[in-house]
Amino acid sequence: MAKDNYKIYIKQIEAISKVANLITSGLYLEELLRLVVQVTAEIMNSNISSLMLLDPEKKELVVRATQSISEAYNKKPNLKLGEGIAGEVAQGNKAIYVLDIKKDKRYLNQDIAKKESLCSLASVPLAVKGRVIGVLNCYTSKKHKFTKHETDLLTALANQAAIAIENAELDLRARSAEEALATRKVIERAKDILSQEANISSSEAFRLIQRQSMDTRKSMREIAEAVILAKDIKVKGAK
């Protein structure tokens, strides 16, 4: 028995290490979220594990990753802050453990709970420096009283996951900003080319690119790149 406990302990340490390594993994956000729920479900022997992220503008929790194959669960509606168990967890930045969600009025999706045989729930906040960014949920198919060791493990997983998610989102925003800058430079160059070749103003050249983008249903960057390519071909042909 002691040997079995040792194996479980090692497995749990490995799980925390795996999630901790995600902090500097460079994975895209969606891949990272899927990996977090997979590790959580495996280590907790969870029937369904899901990760909800907070949309700060709408103040809603959105299911972003789950290893569940249940279409009903995966498509369940967003939760407002303070709404339902997960909403309460996010609002209060405090974990909630429920022995039987089918008997808890705070759980709003009773039909899904019955259909998917969901019983006990551990719902833990994902927070970075006290700021909640989401919630990690773990369900069991039978009544299960989560032990202190299990709640400590889930908290450790959630803390590591929150930092990894925050880093991935910051990286995504940085990449988006770089892409936006690169697009702006391409459009500016195309505007200059059109302005000189068609003898029109810069603003007219911009509107021309914009109209072509709408007419062809292509991005303004694609149109701008086509203008630049045509100019390069013309210059090379003249040599």
N, C-alpha and C positions, 0 to 999 in steps of 0.2 A: 504493500500500500504506500509506504514511504517513497519507494522507487517511482510509483505512478505520480505521486504528488510532485516529486522532483522534476519529472518529465514535463508535467503541466506548467510548473514554475518557469522552466527553461523556455518553453514554448511562448509563454506570456512575455518574458523578457525580450525574446527575439521579435515578437510582434511590436512592442514599444520601440525597439531599435529600428525596425523596418519603417515605422511611421516617422520616427525622428529623422531618419535618413532622407525622407521626402522633403525636408526643409530646404536642402540644397540640391535637390534632384534635377531641377530644370524641366520637370515634366509639365505638360500643358495642364491647365486647371481641370478639365473634364477627366483626363487620365488619372490625375491625382485623387480626385473625389471618388472615382470608382475603386481605386486601390484601398483607400481608407475604409470604405464600407465592407469590402471583401475581407480585409484583415480583422475588422471589428466583428463581423459575423462569424468568422472562423474561430477566433479566440474566445468568443462568448457563447459559442454554440447557439447562435441566434437564428430563429425562424425567419425573421426579416430584419435587416439592418438598413437604415436609411440616413441620409445626410441632407439637411435642409439649410439653405443659405438665406440670410436676411437681405431683402431688397430695401435699402435704407430710404429710398424715395417713397415707395409705396407702403413701407413699414409692414411688409408681408414676408412670411417664411415660404420658400419655394423648394419643393423636393428636387434636388439636383443630381442625386445618385442613390441607387439602391441595388442590391443583388437579387431583389425579388423579381420573379417572373409574372407576378400578379399585375395584370393590366389595370384593374380597378385601383390597386394601391398606388401604382406608378402615376396614375392620372388624377389622383385625389386633389381637390382644390387647395389653393394657397391658404395659409392661416394668417390672420392679422395678429399683430403683437398683442399678447394678453389673451388671445383666443385659443381655446383648446389647451391640452397639456403642453405641447411643444411651444405654443405661443406664450404660455405662462412662464416656462423655463427661460425663454429668450428675454422676456420682459424683466424677470427678476434676477437673471444671471445665476440661477440656482437649480441644481438637478432635482428631478422628481422621479420617484420609483413607485410604480403601481402594481399591486398584486394581481388584479384582474380588471383590465380596461373595459370589459363588457359590463361591469357593475359600477363604473366611474362615469358620472354624468359629464365630466369635463372632456372626455374623449368623444369627439364629434362624429367620427366615422364608424358608428356601431355596426352598420351593415357590412363594411369591409372586414371588421374585426371578426364577425361571425363567419363570414364566407371563407376567410383565410386562416381560421382557427388561431387567432392571435389572443394571447392571454396576458402575461405579465409584460411590463414595459419599463425600460430604463431610458430616461430622456435627459441628456447631459448638454449643457451649453458649450458652444465653441467660442472662446473669448480670447482676445489679445489685449493685454494691458487693461483689463477691466471692460473692454468694449466688445459686446456680443456681436459675432458675425454669422452665427448659425446655431444649429442644434444637431446632435448625433443621437439617433434613436436605435434602441435594441429591443426586439420583441422575442418572447418565447411562446411555444405552443401549449405549454402547461404552466400551472401556477408555480411561480419561482420567486422566493424571497432572496433578493440580491444581497450577498454577503459584503462585509466591509472590504474584504480583499477585492471582490469584483467591482465594487463602486470605485475603489481607489485606482484599479486598473483602467476602468472606463474613463475616469477623470484624467489620468495620465495620457491615454490615447487621444482624448479630445483636446488636451492642451497642446500636444505635439502637432496634431492635425490642424488646429487653428493657426499656428505659426506658419506651417507649410502652405496653407490656403492663402493666408495674407501675403506671403512672399510671391506666390504664383499670380495673385491678382495684381500686385504691384508691378511684377514683370510684364504682365499682359498690358497694363496701362502704359508702361514705358515703351513697349513694342508698338502699341497703337499710336502713341505720340510721334515716334520715329517715322512710322508709315505715313502719318498725316503730313509730316514735314516734307518727306520725300515726294508725296503726291503734289503738294503745293508747289514745289520746285519744278516738277515736270510741267504742270499747268502754266506756270509763269513763263517757262521757256517756250512752250507752244504758243502762248499769247503773243510773245515778242515776234516769233516767226510769222504768225498770221498778220500781225499789225504791220510788219514791214512789207510782206509780200502782197497783201491785199490793200495796203495803204488805208488802213482803218485804225481807229483808236484802240487803246488797250481794253477799255470796257466793252467795246463792240466785239473784239476778238474773244473776250471771255464769254459773252452772250452767244457767240457763234459755236463755241465748244459746248456750251451748256445745251443749246438747241439740238446739236448733233447727238449729244449724249441721250437726250430724251427721245429723239426720233429713232435711234438705233437700239435703244435700251441697253446701252453699254455705259460703263462708268466714265466720268470725265477724264480720269487718268488714262484709260484705254484710248480715248479719242486724242488726248494730248500726245500720247506715245506714238500714235499713228501719224500725226502731224510732223513730229520730230523725225520719225523714220523716213517719211516722204521727202523731207528737206535734206536729210543725209544722203539718200539715194540720188537726189537731184544734184547735189554738190559733187558726189563721186562720179556721176555720169558726165559732168561738165569738165572733169579733169582729163 
